[in-house]
Amino acid sequence: VAALRLFATAKGKQPARATTPTESTDIERTVAKQLKIILKRSRQKTYISEQHGSGTDEGTGSRPGVLDVPSDESEE
């Protein structure tokens, strides 16, 4: 039986283990870590997409991607 376990381990398979019940705090920590990673990636993607959006047809205002629209109070 031990030889079978060694052979399974050598092939990269993990032997069956008894699972222990996890505490809710462990699960909450894992969820918090995943959310942190997701938010970080989202911010990076937003930053990259904002860099590419600075074309000449988008206006020259102070906010990138917003067209310049004359206000009603403009003097002619």
PDB file of N, CA, C, O and CB in Angstrom:
ATOM      1  N   VAL A   1       0.841  -1.191   0.000  1.00  0.00           N
ATOM      2  CA  VAL A   1       0.000   0.000   0.000  1.00  0.00           C
ATOM      3  C   VAL A   1       0.882   1.250   0.000  1.00  0.00           C
ATOM      4  O   VAL A   1       0.557   2.242  -0.652  1.00  0.00           O
ATOM      5  CB  VAL A   1      -0.955   0.001   1.225  1.00  0.00           C
ATOM      6  N   ALA A   2       1.981   1.203   0.720  1.00  0.00           N
ATOM      7  CA  ALA A   2       2.880   2.354   0.773  1.00  0.00           C
ATOM      8  C   ALA A   2       3.486   2.622  -0.597  1.00  0.00           C
ATOM      9  O   ALA A   2       3.706   3.775  -0.966  1.00  0.00           O
ATOM     10  CB  ALA A   2       3.990   2.126   1.808  1.00  0.00           C
ATOM     11  N   ALA A   3       3.754   1.568  -1.346  1.00  0.00           N
ATOM     12  CA  ALA A   3       4.323   1.736  -2.680  1.00  0.00           C
ATOM     13  C   ALA A   3       3.332   2.452  -3.597  1.00  0.00           C
ATOM     14  O   ALA A   3       3.729   3.273  -4.424  1.00  0.00           O
ATOM     15  CB  ALA A   3       4.716   0.370  -3.277  1.00  0.00           C
ATOM     16  N   LEU A   4       2.053   2.142  -3.449  1.00  0.00           N
ATOM     17  CA  LEU A   4       1.051   2.825  -4.257  1.00  0.00           C
ATOM     18  C   LEU A   4       1.000   4.308  -3.924  1.00  0.00           C
ATOM     19  O   LEU A   4       0.852   5.147  -4.812  1.00  0.00           O
ATOM     20  CB  LEU A   4      -0.323   2.193  -4.050  1.00  0.00           C
ATOM     21  N   ARG A   5       1.123   4.622  -2.660  1.00  0.00           N
ATOM     22  CA  ARG A   5       1.111   6.035  -2.272  1.00  0.00           C
ATOM     23  C   ARG A   5       2.332   6.760  -2.815  1.00  0.00           C
ATOM     24  O   ARG A   5       2.225   7.895  -3.281  1.00  0.00           O
ATOM     25  CB  ARG A   5       1.055   6.173  -0.747  1.00  0.00           C
ATOM     26  N   LEU A   6       3.489   6.117  -2.758  1.00  0.00           N
ATOM     27  CA  LEU A   6       4.687   6.742  -3.298  1.00  0.00           C
ATOM     28  C   LEU A   6       4.546   6.934  -4.802  1.00  0.00           C
ATOM     29  O   LEU A   6       4.932   7.973  -5.338  1.00  0.00           O
ATOM     30  CB  LEU A   6       5.932   5.898  -2.978  1.00  0.00           C
ATOM     31  N   PHE A   7       3.997   5.942  -5.476  1.00  0.00           N
ATOM     32  CA  PHE A   7       3.820   6.041  -6.913  1.00  0.00           C
ATOM     33  C   PHE A   7       2.863   7.173  -7.264  1.00  0.00           C
ATOM     34  O   PHE A   7       3.108   7.921  -8.210  1.00  0.00           O
ATOM     35  CB  PHE A   7       3.310   4.721  -7.477  1.00  0.00           C
ATOM     36  N   ALA A   8       1.777   7.301  -6.509  1.00  0.00           N
ATOM     37  CA  ALA A   8       0.821   8.374  -6.761  1.00  0.00           C
ATOM     38  C   ALA A   8       1.463   9.729  -6.499  1.00  0.00           C
ATOM     39  O   ALA A   8       1.224  10.690  -7.231  1.00  0.00           O
ATOM     40  CB  ALA A   8      -0.431   8.199  -5.889  1.00  0.00           C
ATOM     41  N   THR A   9       2.271   9.800  -5.461  1.00  0.00           N
ATOM     42  CA  THR A   9       2.953  11.055  -5.152  1.00  0.00           C
ATOM     43  C   THR A   9       3.968  11.386  -6.238  1.00  0.00           C
ATOM     44  O   THR A   9       4.127  12.549  -6.609  1.00  0.00           O
ATOM     45  CB  THR A   9       3.647  10.974  -3.778  1.00  0.00           C
ATOM     46  N   ALA A  10       4.650  10.373  -6.746  1.00  0.00           N
ATOM     47  CA  ALA A  10       5.640  10.594  -7.791  1.00  0.00           C
ATOM     48  C   ALA A  10       4.982  11.111  -9.066  1.00  0.00           C
ATOM     49  O   ALA A  10       5.601  11.865  -9.817  1.00  0.00           O
ATOM     50  CB  ALA A  10       6.407   9.304  -8.078  1.00  0.00           C
ATOM     51  N   LYS A  11       3.743  10.717  -9.317  1.00  0.00           N
ATOM     52  CA  LYS A  11       3.043  11.181 -10.510  1.00  0.00           C
ATOM     53  C   LYS A  11       2.486  12.591 -10.335  1.00  0.00           C
ATOM     54  O   LYS A  11       1.973  13.173 -11.290  1.00  0.00           O
ATOM     55  CB  LYS A  11       1.920  10.224 -10.858  1.00  0.00           C
ATOM     56  N   GLY A  12       2.580  13.143  -9.131  1.00  0.00           N
ATOM     57  CA  GLY A  12       2.091  14.486  -8.896  1.00  0.00           C
ATOM     58  C   GLY A  12       0.712  14.525  -8.278  1.00  0.00           C
ATOM     59  O   GLY A  12       0.159  15.606  -8.073  1.00  0.00           O
ATOM     60  N   LYS A  13       0.141  13.365  -7.975  1.00  0.00           N
ATOM     61  CA  LYS A  13      -1.171  13.344  -7.338  1.00  0.00           C
ATOM     62  C   LYS A  13      -0.995  13.483  -5.842  1.00  0.00           C
ATOM     63  O   LYS A  13      -0.032  12.970  -5.273  1.00  0.00           O
ATOM     64  CB  LYS A  13      -1.941  12.047  -7.681  1.00  0.00           C
ATOM     65  N   GLN A  14      -1.910  14.167  -5.211  1.00  0.00           N
ATOM     66  CA  GLN A  14      -1.836  14.345  -3.770  1.00  0.00           C
ATOM     67  C   GLN A  14      -2.659  13.266  -3.089  1.00  0.00           C
ATOM     68  O   GLN A  14      -3.765  12.962  -3.536  1.00  0.00           O
ATOM     69  CB  GLN A  14      -2.326  15.750  -3.359  1.00  0.00           C
ATOM     70  N   PRO A  15      -2.145  12.684  -2.020  1.00  0.00           N
ATOM     71  CA  PRO A  15      -2.917  11.678  -1.290  1.00  0.00           C
ATOM     72  C   PRO A  15      -4.134  12.308  -0.625  1.00  0.00           C
ATOM     73  O   PRO A  15      -4.135  13.496  -0.301  1.00  0.00           O
ATOM     74  CB  PRO A  15      -2.040  10.984  -0.238  1.00  0.00           C
ATOM     75  N   ALA A  16      -5.161  11.503  -0.429  1.00  0.00           N
ATOM     76  CA  ALA A  16      -6.378  12.003   0.204  1.00  0.00           C
ATOM     77  C   ALA A  16      -6.084  12.394   1.637  1.00  0.00           C
ATOM     78  O   ALA A  16      -5.390  11.677   2.358  1.00  0.00           O
ATOM     79  CB  ALA A  16      -7.503  10.950   0.152  1.00  0.00           C
ATOM     80  N   ARG A  17      -6.616  13.537   2.047  1.00  0.00           N
ATOM     81  CA  ARG A  17      -6.382  14.022   3.408  1.00  0.00           C
ATOM     82  C   ARG A  17      -7.717  14.301   4.072  1.00  0.00           C
ATOM     83  O   ARG A  17      -8.723  14.568   3.415  1.00  0.00           O
ATOM     84  CB  ARG A  17      -5.495  15.296   3.406  1.00  0.00           C
ATOM     85  N   ALA A  18      -7.696  14.231   5.371  1.00  0.00           N
ATOM     86  CA  ALA A  18      -8.897  14.595   6.120  1.00  0.00           C
ATOM     87  C   ALA A  18      -9.004  16.115   6.122  1.00  0.00           C
ATOM     88  O   ALA A  18      -8.025  16.810   6.391  1.00  0.00           O
ATOM     89  CB  ALA A  18      -8.858  14.026   7.584  1.00  0.00           C
ATOM     90  N   THR A  19     -10.171  16.620   5.828  1.00  0.00           N
ATOM     91  CA  THR A  19     -10.352  18.073   5.806  1.00  0.00           C
ATOM     92  C   THR A  19     -10.829  18.539   7.169  1.00  0.00           C
ATOM     93  O   THR A  19     -11.663  17.899   7.810  1.00  0.00           O
ATOM     94  CB  THR A  19     -11.358  18.496   4.702  1.00  0.00           C
ATOM     95  N   THR A  20     -10.290  19.652   7.590  1.00  0.00           N
ATOM     96  CA  THR A  20     -10.705  20.220   8.871  1.00  0.00           C
ATOM     97  C   THR A  20     -11.674  21.351   8.601  1.00  0.00           C
ATOM     98  O   THR A  20     -11.511  22.086   7.626  1.00  0.00           O
ATOM     99  CB  THR A  20      -9.483  20.719   9.697  1.00  0.00           C
ATOM    100  N   PRO A  21     -12.663  21.502   9.434  1.00  0.00           N
ATOM    101  CA  PRO A  21     -13.598  22.617   9.223  1.00  0.00           C
ATOM    102  C   PRO A  21     -12.877  23.950   9.400  1.00  0.00           C
ATOM    103  O   PRO A  21     -12.129  24.133  10.360  1.00  0.00           O
ATOM    104  CB  PRO A  21     -14.797  22.522  10.203  1.00  0.00           C
ATOM    105  N   THR A  22     -13.102  24.871   8.478  1.00  0.00           N
ATOM    106  CA  THR A  22     -12.443  26.174   8.563  1.00  0.00           C
ATOM    107  C   THR A  22     -13.313  27.138   9.346  1.00  0.00           C
ATOM    108  O   THR A  22     -14.541  27.064   9.319  1.00  0.00           O
ATOM    109  CB  THR A  22     -12.146  26.737   7.156  1.00  0.00           C
ATOM    110  N   GLU A  23     -12.665  28.017  10.024  1.00  0.00           N
ATOM    111  CA  GLU A  23     -13.389  29.024  10.801  1.00  0.00           C
ATOM    112  C   GLU A  23     -13.880  30.126   9.867  1.00  0.00           C
ATOM    113  O   GLU A  23     -13.316  30.345   8.795  1.00  0.00           O
ATOM    114  CB  GLU A  23     -12.489  29.615  11.923  1.00  0.00           C
ATOM    115  N   SER A  24     -14.921  30.807  10.283  1.00  0.00           N
ATOM    116  CA  SER A  24     -15.472  31.872   9.443  1.00  0.00           C
ATOM    117  C   SER A  24     -14.477  33.016   9.270  1.00  0.00           C
ATOM    118  O   SER A  24     -14.493  33.697   8.245  1.00  0.00           O
ATOM    119  CB  SER A  24     -16.776  32.401  10.044  1.00  0.00           C
ATOM    120  N   THR A  25     -13.611  33.236  10.262  1.00  0.00           N
ATOM    121  CA  THR A  25     -12.625  34.315  10.133  1.00  0.00           C
ATOM    122  C   THR A  25     -11.621  33.996   9.038  1.00  0.00           C
ATOM    123  O   THR A  25     -11.162  34.899   8.338  1.00  0.00           O
ATOM    124  CB  THR A  25     -11.894  34.544  11.467  1.00  0.00           C
ATOM    125  N   ASP A  26     -11.273  32.716   8.879  1.00  0.00           N
ATOM    126  CA  ASP A  26     -10.355  32.336   7.808  1.00  0.00           C
ATOM    127  C   ASP A  26     -10.990  32.590   6.446  1.00  0.00           C
ATOM    128  O   ASP A  26     -10.336  33.083   5.527  1.00  0.00           O
ATOM    129  CB  ASP A  26      -9.950  30.859   7.941  1.00  0.00           C
ATOM    130  N   ILE A  27     -12.254  32.251   6.326  1.00  0.00           N
ATOM    131  CA  ILE A  27     -12.962  32.463   5.065  1.00  0.00           C
ATOM    132  C   ILE A  27     -13.077  33.957   4.779  1.00  0.00           C
ATOM    133  O   ILE A  27     -12.903  34.388   3.639  1.00  0.00           O
ATOM    134  CB  ILE A  27     -14.365  31.809   5.106  1.00  0.00           C
ATOM    135  N   GLU A  28     -13.370  34.745   5.807  1.00  0.00           N
ATOM    136  CA  GLU A  28     -13.484  36.196   5.626  1.00  0.00           C
ATOM    137  C   GLU A  28     -12.157  36.794   5.189  1.00  0.00           C
ATOM    138  O   GLU A  28     -12.128  37.696   4.351  1.00  0.00           O
ATOM    139  CB  GLU A  28     -13.960  36.866   6.923  1.00  0.00           C
ATOM    140  N   ARG A  29     -11.058  36.299   5.749  1.00  0.00           N
ATOM    141  CA  ARG A  29      -9.742  36.801   5.350  1.00  0.00           C
ATOM    142  C   ARG A  29      -9.465  36.467   3.892  1.00  0.00           C
ATOM    143  O   ARG A  29      -8.937  37.295   3.149  1.00  0.00           O
ATOM    144  CB  ARG A  29      -8.641  36.214   6.248  1.00  0.00           C
ATOM    145  N   THR A  30      -9.819  35.260   3.486  1.00  0.00           N
ATOM    146  CA  THR A  30      -9.595  34.858   2.106  1.00  0.00           C
ATOM    147  C   THR A  30     -10.415  35.720   1.157  1.00  0.00           C
ATOM    148  O   THR A  30      -9.909  36.157   0.123  1.00  0.00           O
ATOM    149  CB  THR A  30      -9.939  33.381   1.915  1.00  0.00           C
ATOM    150  N   VAL A  31     -11.657  35.965   1.492  1.00  0.00           N
ATOM    151  CA  VAL A  31     -12.523  36.809   0.657  1.00  0.00           C
ATOM    152  C   VAL A  31     -11.962  38.221   0.596  1.00  0.00           C
ATOM    153  O   VAL A  31     -11.956  38.838  -0.469  1.00  0.00           O
ATOM    154  CB  VAL A  31     -13.973  36.828   1.204  1.00  0.00           C
ATOM    155  N   ALA A  32     -11.495  38.735   1.714  1.00  0.00           N
ATOM    156  CA  ALA A  32     -10.930  40.089   1.745  1.00  0.00           C
ATOM    157  C   ALA A  32      -9.691  40.175   0.860  1.00  0.00           C
ATOM    158  O   ALA A  32      -9.501  41.170   0.160  1.00  0.00           O
ATOM    159  CB  ALA A  32     -10.581  40.498   3.190  1.00  0.00           C
ATOM    160  N   LYS A  33      -8.850  39.153   0.882  1.00  0.00           N
ATOM    161  CA  LYS A  33      -7.655  39.152   0.036  1.00  0.00           C
ATOM    162  C   LYS A  33      -8.040  39.133  -1.439  1.00  0.00           C
ATOM    163  O   LYS A  33      -7.445  39.840  -2.252  1.00  0.00           O
ATOM    164  CB  LYS A  33      -6.760  37.945   0.366  1.00  0.00           C
ATOM    165  N   GLN A  34      -9.039  38.320  -1.781  1.00  0.00           N
ATOM    166  CA  GLN A  34      -9.473  38.244  -3.171  1.00  0.00           C
ATOM    167  C   GLN A  34     -10.041  39.579  -3.635  1.00  0.00           C
ATOM    168  O   GLN A  34      -9.761  40.015  -4.751  1.00  0.00           O
ATOM    169  CB  GLN A  34     -10.513  37.136  -3.347  1.00  0.00           C
ATOM    170  N   LEU A  35     -10.832  40.227  -2.796  1.00  0.00           N
ATOM    171  CA  LEU A  35     -11.386  41.532  -3.155  1.00  0.00           C
ATOM    172  C   LEU A  35     -10.285  42.562  -3.346  1.00  0.00           C
ATOM    173  O   LEU A  35     -10.351  43.391  -4.254  1.00  0.00           O
ATOM    174  CB  LEU A  35     -12.366  42.007  -2.085  1.00  0.00           C
ATOM    175  N   LYS A  36      -9.277  42.510  -2.493  1.00  0.00           N
ATOM    176  CA  LYS A  36      -8.162  43.446  -2.594  1.00  0.00           C
ATOM    177  C   LYS A  36      -7.442  43.274  -3.933  1.00  0.00           C
ATOM    178  O   LYS A  36      -7.088  44.255  -4.588  1.00  0.00           O
ATOM    179  CB  LYS A  36      -7.177  43.244  -1.424  1.00  0.00           C
ATOM    180  N   ILE A  37      -7.233  42.025  -4.328  1.00  0.00           N
ATOM    181  CA  ILE A  37      -6.562  41.747  -5.599  1.00  0.00           C
ATOM    182  C   ILE A  37      -7.418  42.222  -6.769  1.00  0.00           C
ATOM    183  O   ILE A  37      -6.907  42.819  -7.716  1.00  0.00           O
ATOM    184  CB  ILE A  37      -6.259  40.242  -5.736  1.00  0.00           C
ATOM    185  N   ILE A  38      -8.725  41.955  -6.701  1.00  0.00           N
ATOM    186  CA  ILE A  38      -9.630  42.356  -7.778  1.00  0.00           C
ATOM    187  C   ILE A  38      -9.660  43.874  -7.918  1.00  0.00           C
ATOM    188  O   ILE A  38      -9.609  44.393  -9.033  1.00  0.00           O
ATOM    189  CB  ILE A  38     -11.048  41.817  -7.521  1.00  0.00           C
ATOM    190  N   LEU A  39      -9.743  44.592  -6.797  1.00  0.00           N
ATOM    191  CA  LEU A  39      -9.764  46.054  -6.849  1.00  0.00           C
ATOM    192  C   LEU A  39      -8.464  46.606  -7.415  1.00  0.00           C
ATOM    193  O   LEU A  39      -8.476  47.568  -8.183  1.00  0.00           O
ATOM    194  CB  LEU A  39     -10.012  46.632  -5.458  1.00  0.00           C
ATOM    195  N   LYS A  40      -7.349  46.000  -7.039  1.00  0.00           N
ATOM    196  CA  LYS A  40      -6.054  46.455  -7.531  1.00  0.00           C
ATOM    197  C   LYS A  40      -5.975  46.297  -9.048  1.00  0.00           C
ATOM    198  O   LYS A  40      -5.528  47.204  -9.749  1.00  0.00           O
ATOM    199  CB  LYS A  40      -4.915  45.676  -6.850  1.00  0.00           C
ATOM    200  N   ARG A  41      -6.415  45.132  -9.554  1.00  0.00           N
ATOM    201  CA  ARG A  41      -6.390  44.902 -10.997  1.00  0.00           C
ATOM    202  C   ARG A  41      -7.333  45.855 -11.720  1.00  0.00           C
ATOM    203  O   ARG A  41      -7.021  46.343 -12.806  1.00  0.00           O
ATOM    204  CB  ARG A  41      -6.764  43.451 -11.314  1.00  0.00           C
ATOM    205  N   SER A  42      -8.476  46.115 -11.121  1.00  0.00           N
ATOM    206  CA  SER A  42      -9.450  47.009 -11.736  1.00  0.00           C
ATOM    207  C   SER A  42      -8.877  48.415 -11.855  1.00  0.00           C
ATOM    208  O   SER A  42      -9.045  49.076 -12.880  1.00  0.00           O
ATOM    209  CB  SER A  42     -10.756  47.029 -10.926  1.00  0.00           C
ATOM    210  N   ARG A  43      -8.206  48.867 -10.811  1.00  0.00           N
ATOM    211  CA  ARG A  43      -7.595  50.202 -10.848  1.00  0.00           C
ATOM    212  C   ARG A  43      -6.526  50.272 -11.923  1.00  0.00           C
ATOM    213  O   ARG A  43      -6.419  51.277 -12.626  1.00  0.00           O
ATOM    214  CB  ARG A  43      -6.992  50.562  -9.480  1.00  0.00           C
ATOM    215  N   GLN A  44      -5.725  49.208 -12.059  1.00  0.00           N
ATOM    216  CA  GLN A  44      -4.677  49.196 -13.071  1.00  0.00           C
ATOM    217  C   GLN A  44      -5.277  49.258 -14.468  1.00  0.00           C
ATOM    218  O   GLN A  44      -4.771  49.984 -15.324  1.00  0.00           O
ATOM    219  CB  GLN A  44      -3.804  47.951 -12.924  1.00  0.00           C
ATOM    220  N   LYS A  45      -6.349  48.505 -14.712  1.00  0.00           N
ATOM    221  CA  LYS A  45      -6.984  48.514 -16.027  1.00  0.00           C
ATOM    222  C   LYS A  45      -7.581  49.880 -16.322  1.00  0.00           C
ATOM    223  O   LYS A  45      -7.491  50.360 -17.452  1.00  0.00           O
ATOM    224  CB  LYS A  45      -8.067  47.433 -16.113  1.00  0.00           C
ATOM    225  N   THR A  46      -8.191  50.516 -15.325  1.00  0.00           N
ATOM    226  CA  THR A  46      -8.771  51.844 -15.509  1.00  0.00           C
ATOM    227  C   THR A  46      -7.683  52.846 -15.852  1.00  0.00           C
ATOM    228  O   THR A  46      -7.866  53.674 -16.744  1.00  0.00           O
ATOM    229  CB  THR A  46      -9.531  52.289 -14.249  1.00  0.00           C
ATOM    230  N   TYR A  47      -6.560  52.785 -15.161  1.00  0.00           N
ATOM    231  CA  TYR A  47      -5.450  53.698 -15.403  1.00  0.00           C
ATOM    232  C   TYR A  47      -4.922  53.523 -16.821  1.00  0.00           C
ATOM    233  O   TYR A  47      -4.653  54.508 -17.509  1.00  0.00           O
ATOM    234  CB  TYR A  47      -4.326  53.468 -14.381  1.00  0.00           C
ATOM    235  N   ILE A  48      -4.774  52.285 -17.260  1.00  0.00           N
ATOM    236  CA  ILE A  48      -4.262  52.023 -18.601  1.00  0.00           C
ATOM    237  C   ILE A  48      -5.240  52.528 -19.652  1.00  0.00           C
ATOM    238  O   ILE A  48      -4.822  53.135 -20.637  1.00  0.00           O
ATOM    239  CB  ILE A  48      -3.996  50.524 -18.795  1.00  0.00           C
ATOM    240  N   SER A  49      -6.536  52.288 -19.461  1.00  0.00           N
ATOM    241  CA  SER A  49      -7.513  52.727 -20.459  1.00  0.00           C
ATOM    242  C   SER A  49      -7.609  54.246 -20.504  1.00  0.00           C
ATOM    243  O   SER A  49      -7.871  54.799 -21.572  1.00  0.00           O
ATOM    244  CB  SER A  49      -8.888  52.126 -20.160  1.00  0.00           C
ATOM    245  N   GLU A  50      -7.408  54.936 -19.395  1.00  0.00           N
ATOM    246  CA  GLU A  50      -7.440  56.397 -19.389  1.00  0.00           C
ATOM    247  C   GLU A  50      -6.238  56.968 -20.122  1.00  0.00           C
ATOM    248  O   GLU A  50      -6.339  58.036 -20.725  1.00  0.00           O
ATOM    249  CB  GLU A  50      -7.483  56.927 -17.955  1.00  0.00           C
ATOM    250  N   GLN A  51      -5.103  56.283 -20.083  1.00  0.00           N
ATOM    251  CA  GLN A  51      -3.927  56.763 -20.793  1.00  0.00           C
ATOM    252  C   GLN A  51      -4.151  56.738 -22.297  1.00  0.00           C
ATOM    253  O   GLN A  51      -3.671  57.622 -23.006  1.00  0.00           O
ATOM    254  CB  GLN A  51      -2.707  55.926 -20.428  1.00  0.00           C
ATOM    255  N   HIS A  52      -4.865  55.748 -22.788  1.00  0.00           N
ATOM    256  CA  HIS A  52      -5.071  55.607 -24.223  1.00  0.00           C
ATOM    257  C   HIS A  52      -6.162  56.533 -24.747  1.00  0.00           C
ATOM    258  O   HIS A  52      -6.302  56.669 -25.963  1.00  0.00           O
ATOM    259  CB  HIS A  52      -5.416  54.178 -24.553  1.00  0.00           C
ATOM    260  N   GLY A  53      -6.924  57.162 -23.895  1.00  0.00           N
ATOM    261  CA  GLY A  53      -8.059  57.966 -24.337  1.00  0.00           C
ATOM    262  C   GLY A  53      -7.743  59.424 -24.576  1.00  0.00           C
ATOM    263  O   GLY A  53      -8.657  60.246 -24.522  1.00  0.00           O
ATOM    264  N   SER A  54      -6.512  59.789 -24.836  1.00  0.00           N
ATOM    265  CA  SER A  54      -6.178  61.204 -24.999  1.00  0.00           C
ATOM    266  C   SER A  54      -5.957  61.537 -26.469  1.00  0.00           C
ATOM    267  O   SER A  54      -4.861  61.947 -26.850  1.00  0.00           O
ATOM    268  CB  SER A  54      -4.927  61.563 -24.178  1.00  0.00           C
ATOM    269  N   GLY A  55      -6.980  61.367 -27.296  1.00  0.00           N
ATOM    270  CA  GLY A  55      -6.885  61.687 -28.714  1.00  0.00           C
ATOM    271  C   GLY A  55      -7.137  63.161 -28.967  1.00  0.00           C
ATOM    272  O   GLY A  55      -7.594  63.874 -28.074  1.00  0.00           O
ATOM    273  N   THR A  56      -6.842  63.633 -30.188  1.00  0.00           N
ATOM    274  CA  THR A  56      -7.011  65.051 -30.502  1.00  0.00           C
ATOM    275  C   THR A  56      -8.467  65.425 -30.684  1.00  0.00           C
ATOM    276  O   THR A  56      -8.817  66.596 -30.543  1.00  0.00           O
ATOM    277  CB  THR A  56      -6.238  65.407 -31.750  1.00  0.00           C
ATOM    278  N   ASP A  57      -9.336  64.457 -30.995  1.00  0.00           N
ATOM    279  CA  ASP A  57     -10.739  64.777 -31.225  1.00  0.00           C
ATOM    280  C   ASP A  57     -11.546  64.823 -29.937  1.00  0.00           C
ATOM    281  O   ASP A  57     -12.769  64.950 -29.983  1.00  0.00           O
ATOM    282  CB  ASP A  57     -11.347  63.772 -32.164  1.00  0.00           C
ATOM    283  N   GLU A  58     -10.895  64.726 -28.808  1.00  0.00           N
ATOM    284  CA  GLU A  58     -11.626  64.688 -27.550  1.00  0.00           C
ATOM    285  C   GLU A  58     -11.619  66.020 -26.818  1.00  0.00           C
ATOM    286  O   GLU A  58     -12.045  66.072 -25.664  1.00  0.00           O
ATOM    287  CB  GLU A  58     -11.053  63.630 -26.664  1.00  0.00           C
ATOM    288  N   GLY A  59     -11.166  67.072 -27.422  1.00  0.00           N
ATOM    289  CA  GLY A  59     -11.169  68.370 -26.768  1.00  0.00           C
ATOM    290  C   GLY A  59      -9.855  68.657 -26.075  1.00  0.00           C
ATOM    291  O   GLY A  59      -8.985  67.794 -25.966  1.00  0.00           O
ATOM    292  N   THR A  60      -9.730  69.893 -25.606  1.00  0.00           N
ATOM    293  CA  THR A  60      -8.496  70.298 -24.946  1.00  0.00           C
ATOM    294  C   THR A  60      -8.769  70.773 -23.536  1.00  0.00           C
ATOM    295  O   THR A  60      -7.964  71.510 -22.966  1.00  0.00           O
ATOM    296  CB  THR A  60      -7.798  71.390 -25.739  1.00  0.00           C
ATOM    297  N   GLY A  61      -9.888  70.366 -22.964  1.00  0.00           N
ATOM    298  CA  GLY A  61     -10.264  70.797 -21.619  1.00  0.00           C
ATOM    299  C   GLY A  61      -9.373  70.181 -20.557  1.00  0.00           C
ATOM    300  O   GLY A  61      -8.460  69.411 -20.854  1.00  0.00           O
ATOM    301  N   SER A  62      -9.656  70.532 -19.326  1.00  0.00           N
ATOM    302  CA  SER A  62      -8.833  70.047 -18.228  1.00  0.00           C
ATOM    303  C   SER A  62      -9.137  68.599 -17.881  1.00  0.00           C
ATOM    304  O   SER A  62      -8.317  67.926 -17.256  1.00  0.00           O
ATOM    305  CB  SER A  62      -9.030  70.915 -17.010  1.00  0.00           C
ATOM    306  N   ARG A  63     -10.318  68.108 -18.284  1.00  0.00           N
ATOM    307  CA  ARG A  63     -10.672  66.716 -17.993  1.00  0.00           C
ATOM    308  C   ARG A  63     -10.517  65.892 -19.265  1.00  0.00           C
ATOM    309  O   ARG A  63     -11.184  66.171 -20.261  1.00  0.00           O
ATOM    310  CB  ARG A  63     -12.127  66.605 -17.436  1.00  0.00           C
ATOM    311  N   PRO A  64      -9.653  64.888 -19.249  1.00  0.00           N
ATOM    312  CA  PRO A  64      -9.455  64.082 -20.452  1.00  0.00           C
ATOM    313  C   PRO A  64     -10.720  63.310 -20.801  1.00  0.00           C
ATOM    314  O   PRO A  64     -11.403  62.787 -19.921  1.00  0.00           O
ATOM    315  CB  PRO A  64      -8.281  63.114 -20.265  1.00  0.00           C
ATOM    316  N   GLY A  65     -11.020  63.246 -22.081  1.00  0.00           N
ATOM    317  CA  GLY A  65     -12.176  62.497 -22.539  1.00  0.00           C
ATOM    318  C   GLY A  65     -13.467  63.274 -22.517  1.00  0.00           C
ATOM    319  O   GLY A  65     -14.507  62.731 -22.889  1.00  0.00           O
ATOM    320  N   VAL A  66     -13.443  64.549 -22.088  1.00  0.00           N
ATOM    321  CA  VAL A  66     -14.654  65.364 -22.026  1.00  0.00           C
ATOM    322  C   VAL A  66     -14.530  66.460 -23.075  1.00  0.00           C
ATOM    323  O   VAL A  66     -13.545  67.197 -23.098  1.00  0.00           O
ATOM    324  CB  VAL A  66     -14.871  65.971 -20.591  1.00  0.00           C
ATOM    325  N   LEU A  67     -15.519  66.564 -23.932  1.00  0.00           N
ATOM    326  CA  LEU A  67     -15.481  67.572 -24.989  1.00  0.00           C
ATOM    327  C   LEU A  67     -15.655  68.970 -24.415  1.00  0.00           C
ATOM    328  O   LEU A  67     -16.316  69.164 -23.395  1.00  0.00           O
ATOM    329  CB  LEU A  67     -16.564  67.294 -26.034  1.00  0.00           C
ATOM    330  N   ASP A  68     -15.045  69.944 -25.094  1.00  0.00           N
ATOM    331  CA  ASP A  68     -15.203  71.337 -24.684  1.00  0.00           C
ATOM    332  C   ASP A  68     -16.547  71.845 -25.195  1.00  0.00           C
ATOM    333  O   ASP A  68     -16.799  71.831 -26.400  1.00  0.00           O
ATOM    334  CB  ASP A  68     -14.029  72.222 -25.220  1.00  0.00           C
ATOM    335  N   VAL A  69     -17.394  72.283 -24.304  1.00  0.00           N
ATOM    336  CA  VAL A  69     -18.704  72.813 -24.664  1.00  0.00           C
ATOM    337  C   VAL A  69     -18.765  74.243 -24.156  1.00  0.00           C
ATOM    338  O   VAL A  69     -18.559  74.481 -22.966  1.00  0.00           O
ATOM    339  CB  VAL A  69     -19.871  71.939 -24.072  1.00  0.00           C
ATOM    340  N   PRO A  70     -19.047  75.208 -25.043  1.00  0.00           N
ATOM    341  CA  PRO A  70     -19.115  76.603 -24.579  1.00  0.00           C
ATOM    342  C   PRO A  70     -20.286  76.784 -23.615  1.00  0.00           C
ATOM    343  O   PRO A  70     -21.364  76.222 -23.815  1.00  0.00           O
ATOM    344  CB  PRO A  70     -19.253  77.576 -25.781  1.00  0.00           C
ATOM    345  N   SER A  71     -20.060  77.564 -22.585  1.00  0.00           N
ATOM    346  CA  SER A  71     -21.123  77.807 -21.609  1.00  0.00           C
ATOM    347  C   SER A  71     -22.043  78.909 -22.121  1.00  0.00           C
ATOM    348  O   SER A  71     -21.704  79.607 -23.076  1.00  0.00           O
ATOM    349  CB  SER A  71     -20.529  78.190 -20.225  1.00  0.00           C
ATOM    350  N   ASP A  72     -23.187  79.067 -21.501  1.00  0.00           N
ATOM    351  CA  ASP A  72     -24.150  80.090 -21.906  1.00  0.00           C
ATOM    352  C   ASP A  72     -23.661  81.496 -21.572  1.00  0.00           C
ATOM    353  O   ASP A  72     -24.141  82.472 -22.149  1.00  0.00           O
ATOM    354  CB  ASP A  72     -25.493  79.839 -21.234  1.00  0.00           C
ATOM    355  N   GLU A  73     -22.727  81.604 -20.662  1.00  0.00           N
ATOM    356  CA  GLU A  73     -22.242  82.904 -20.213  1.00  0.00           C
ATOM    357  C   GLU A  73     -21.050  83.401 -21.022  1.00  0.00           C
ATOM    358  O   GLU A  73     -20.417  84.385 -20.640  1.00  0.00           O
ATOM    359  CB  GLU A  73     -21.869  82.834 -18.758  1.00  0.00           C
ATOM    360  N   SER A  74     -20.730  82.737 -22.134  1.00  0.00           N
ATOM    361  CA  SER A  74     -19.548  83.133 -22.892  1.00  0.00           C
ATOM    362  C   SER A  74     -19.789  84.465 -23.597  1.00  0.00           C
ATOM    363  O   SER A  74     -20.884  84.738 -24.087  1.00  0.00           O
ATOM    364  CB  SER A  74     -19.172  82.046 -23.915  1.00  0.00           C
ATOM    365  N   GLU A  75     -18.744  85.283 -23.636  1.00  0.00           N
ATOM    366  CA  GLU A  75     -18.838  86.592 -24.281  1.00  0.00           C
ATOM    367  C   GLU A  75     -18.403  86.452 -25.723  1.00  0.00           C
ATOM    368  O   GLU A  75     -17.437  85.748 -26.017  1.00  0.00           O
ATOM    369  CB  GLU A  75     -17.975  87.655 -23.543  1.00  0.00           C
ATOM    370  N   GLU A  76     -19.102  87.113 -26.620  1.00  0.00           N
ATOM    371  CA  GLU A  76     -18.754  87.026 -28.038  1.00  0.00           C
ATOM    372  C   GLU A  76     -18.188  88.316 -28.549  1.00  0.00           C
ATOM    373  O   GLU A  76     -17.842  88.415 -29.726  1.00  0.00           O
ATOM    374  CB  GLU A  76     -19.955  86.643 -28.858  1.00  0.00           C
TER     375      GLU A  76
END
